[in-house]
């Protein structure tokens, strides 16, 4: 996709003289908020990524334990039937 540069900017309707101190102040505050939000997301993913992985591993191991216990009970029942 190609973009064409605008040679002249047309002022927005109702704009009187372009930028104002208040407008710049609020815009910079909004930018700071967005940057802080992005940083928080990165920090959260770095801190909680290992936790999420550990929880998934723990649930996987619990499922394996349950499956192994079930198989062990089935084998014990088969051995009991063979002994009879």
Backbone as JSON, one array per atom type, in Angstrom:
{
  "sequence": "XXXXXXXXXXXXXXXXXXXXXXXXXXXXXXXXXXXXXXXXXXXXXXXXXXXXXXXXXXXXXXXXXXXXXXXXXXXXXXXXXXXX",
  "N": [[0.85, -1.17, 0.0], [0.61, 2.14, -0.89], [1.35, 5.36, 0.29], [0.46, 8.73, -0.04], [2.08, 11.76, 0.45], [0.78, 14.58, 2.09], [0.72, 17.79, 0.83], [-0.1, 20.28, 1.78], [-1.63, 21.06, 4.8], [-4.98, 21.18, 5.56], [-6.81, 23.34, 7.62], [-8.79, 22.2, 10.35], [-12.37, 22.4, 10.55], [-13.54, 25.08, 12.46], [-11.25, 25.34, 13.91], [-9.02, 27.49, 15.47], [-6.28, 28.93, 14.68], [-4.62, 26.69, 15.02], [-2.61, 24.66, 17.1], [-3.12, 24.56, 20.63], [-2.04, 25.44, 23.95], [-3.42, 24.07, 25.95], [-4.56, 22.03, 24.44], [-2.28, 20.66, 23.53], [-1.25, 19.9, 25.99], [-3.22, 18.1, 26.97], [-3.1, 16.2, 24.92], [-0.48, 15.26, 25.2], [-0.68, 14.16, 27.73], [-2.51, 12.13, 27.2], [-0.96, 10.58, 25.47], [1.06, 9.8, 27.25], [-0.45, 8.24, 28.99], [-1.19, 6.15, 27.27], [1.35, 5.08, 26.7], [2.12, 4.24, 29.27], [0.15, 2.31, 29.66], [0.81, 0.45, 27.66], [3.33, -0.33, 28.6], [2.56, -1.5, 31.02], [1.12, -3.71, 30.07], [3.16, -5.18, 28.84], [4.83, -5.7, 31.07], [3.03, -7.18, 32.63], [2.61, -9.42, 31.0], [5.17, -10.47, 31.0], [5.57, -11.07, 33.69], [3.38, -12.7, 34.32], [3.39, -14.67, 32.43], [5.2, -16.91, 32.94], [3.83, -17.85, 35.21], [1.34, -18.59, 34.16], [2.18, -20.64, 32.45], [3.17, -22.44, 34.36], [0.82, -23.05, 35.8], [-0.68, -24.31, 33.78], [0.93, -26.55, 33.35], [0.73, -27.75, 35.88], [-2.02, -28.45, 35.92], [-2.03, -30.25, 33.81], [-0.37, -32.26, 34.85], [-1.96, -33.06, 37.02], [-4.12, -34.18, 35.64], [-2.81, -36.33, 34.44], [-2.11, -37.79, 36.73], [-4.68, -38.51, 37.65], [-5.52, -40.11, 35.48], [-3.6, -42.15, 35.6], [-4.18, -43.25, 38.13], [-6.73, -44.22, 37.61], [-6.17, -46.13, 35.61], [-4.58, -47.85, 37.13], [-6.44, -48.82, 39.01], [-8.13, -50.2, 37.26], [-6.4, -52.21, 36.37], [-5.91, -53.54, 38.77], [-8.46, -54.53, 39.25], [-8.71, -56.27, 37.09], [-6.72, -58.12, 37.71], [-7.75, -59.15, 40.08], [-10.05, -60.41, 39.08], [-8.9, -62.38, 37.49], [-7.69, -63.96, 39.42], [-9.82, -65.13, 40.65]],
  "CA": [[0.0, 0.0, 0.0], [1.41, 3.35, -0.98], [0.75, 6.55, 0.88], [0.91, 9.98, -0.63], [2.25, 12.83, 1.43], [-0.07, 15.75, 1.89], [1.59, 18.95, 0.72], [-0.59, 21.32, 2.68], [-2.69, 20.62, 5.71], [-6.09, 22.13, 5.66], [-7.24, 23.43, 9.02], [-10.09, 21.58, 10.63], [-13.39, 23.44, 10.74], [-13.67, 25.56, 13.83], [-9.94, 25.48, 14.54], [-8.55, 28.88, 15.42], [-4.86, 29.12, 14.86], [-3.86, 25.45, 15.21], [-2.43, 24.04, 18.42], [-3.2, 25.38, 21.84], [-1.3, 24.86, 25.07], [-4.3, 23.09, 26.6], [-4.68, 20.87, 23.55], [-1.01, 19.91, 23.58], [-1.14, 19.31, 27.34], [-4.08, 16.92, 27.04], [-2.59, 15.21, 23.98], [0.71, 14.62, 25.77], [-1.16, 13.32, 28.84], [-3.09, 10.93, 26.59], [0.16, 9.76, 25.0], [1.71, 9.21, 28.42], [-1.33, 7.19, 29.47], [-1.06, 5.02, 26.35], [2.66, 4.47, 26.9], [2.06, 3.52, 30.55], [-0.7, 1.14, 29.44], [1.6, -0.52, 26.9], [4.35, -0.85, 29.51], [1.89, -2.39, 31.97], [0.8, -4.96, 29.38], [4.41, -5.92, 28.67], [5.24, -6.19, 32.39], [2.08, -8.21, 33.03], [2.86, -10.65, 30.24], [6.46, -11.03, 31.43], [5.43, -11.62, 35.04], [2.34, -13.72, 34.41], [3.65, -15.73, 31.45], [5.67, -18.11, 33.63], [2.78, -18.34, 36.1], [0.37, -19.28, 33.32], [2.8, -21.89, 32.02], [3.22, -23.33, 35.53], [-0.54, -23.52, 36.08], [-1.04, -25.28, 32.75], [1.7, -27.77, 33.63], [0.15, -28.35, 37.06], [-3.28, -29.09, 35.52], [-1.67, -31.41, 32.98], [0.12, -33.31, 35.75], [-3.11, -33.58, 37.77], [-4.86, -35.08, 34.73], [-2.02, -37.56, 34.31], [-2.26, -38.54, 37.98], [-6.01, -39.11, 37.64], [-5.53, -41.18, 34.49], [-2.79, -43.25, 36.13], [-4.94, -43.89, 39.21], [-7.82, -44.95, 36.97], [-5.58, -47.32, 34.99], [-4.13, -48.75, 38.19], [-7.63, -49.48, 39.54], [-8.58, -51.16, 36.27], [-5.47, -53.35, 36.39], [-6.16, -54.29, 40.01], [-9.72, -55.26, 39.07], [-8.44, -57.37, 36.17], [-5.94, -59.12, 38.45], [-8.69, -59.78, 41.01], [-10.92, -61.29, 38.3], [-8.11, -63.52, 37.06], [-7.42, -64.8, 40.59], [-11.05, -65.84, 41.04]],
  "C": [[0.89, 1.23, 0.0], [0.63, 4.53, -0.42], [1.31, 7.78, 0.19], [0.99, 11.04, 0.45], [1.35, 14.0, 1.09], [0.84, 16.98, 1.89], [1.18, 20.06, 1.67], [-1.68, 20.74, 3.54], [-3.78, 21.65, 5.73], [-6.54, 22.17, 7.11], [-8.61, 22.79, 9.2], [-11.11, 22.69, 10.86], [-13.48, 23.82, 12.21], [-12.34, 25.73, 14.54], [-9.47, 26.91, 14.37], [-7.06, 28.92, 15.69], [-4.08, 27.86, 15.19], [-3.82, 24.97, 16.64], [-2.59, 25.06, 19.54], [-2.42, 24.69, 22.95], [-2.15, 23.79, 25.75], [-4.43, 21.83, 25.75], [-3.44, 20.01, 23.57], [-0.86, 19.21, 24.92], [-1.97, 18.03, 27.41], [-3.6, 15.83, 26.09], [-1.38, 14.5, 24.56], [0.33, 13.75, 26.96], [-1.76, 12.03, 28.3], [-1.99, 10.0, 26.08], [0.86, 9.08, 26.16], [0.87, 8.07, 28.98], [-1.22, 5.95, 28.59], [0.27, 4.31, 26.51], [2.68, 3.67, 28.2], [1.23, 2.25, 30.42], [0.08, 0.05, 28.7], [2.68, -1.15, 27.77], [3.74, -1.83, 30.5], [1.55, -3.73, 31.33], [2.05, -5.81, 29.22], [4.87, -6.51, 30.01], [4.33, -7.33, 32.85], [2.37, -9.52, 32.31], [4.18, -11.29, 30.65], [6.34, -11.68, 32.8], [4.47, -12.8, 35.07], [2.52, -14.84, 33.39], [4.15, -17.0, 32.11], [4.62, -18.71, 34.57], [1.75, -19.12, 35.3], [0.91, -20.62, 32.87], [2.83, -22.9, 33.17], [1.85, -23.89, 35.86], [-0.99, -24.56, 35.05], [-0.33, -26.61, 32.98], [1.11, -28.5, 34.83], [-1.16, -29.08, 36.72], [-3.02, -30.33, 34.67], [-1.2, -32.56, 33.86], [-1.02, -33.9, 36.59], [-3.93, -34.54, 36.91], [-4.12, -36.4, 34.57], [-2.14, -38.42, 35.56], [-3.61, -39.24, 38.02], [-6.09, -40.28, 36.66], [-4.75, -42.39, 34.99], [-3.5, -43.99, 37.25], [-6.07, -44.74, 38.63], [-7.3, -46.24, 36.33], [-5.13, -48.34, 36.04], [-5.32, -49.5, 38.8], [-8.15, -50.53, 38.56], [-7.69, -52.4, 36.26], [-5.69, -54.2, 37.64], [-7.44, -55.1, 39.89], [-9.52, -56.44, 38.13], [-7.68, -58.49, 36.87], [-6.85, -59.86, 39.41], [-9.61, -60.76, 40.27], [-10.17, -62.54, 37.86], [-7.84, -64.48, 38.22], [-8.64, -65.61, 40.98], [-11.3, -66.99, 40.17]]
}
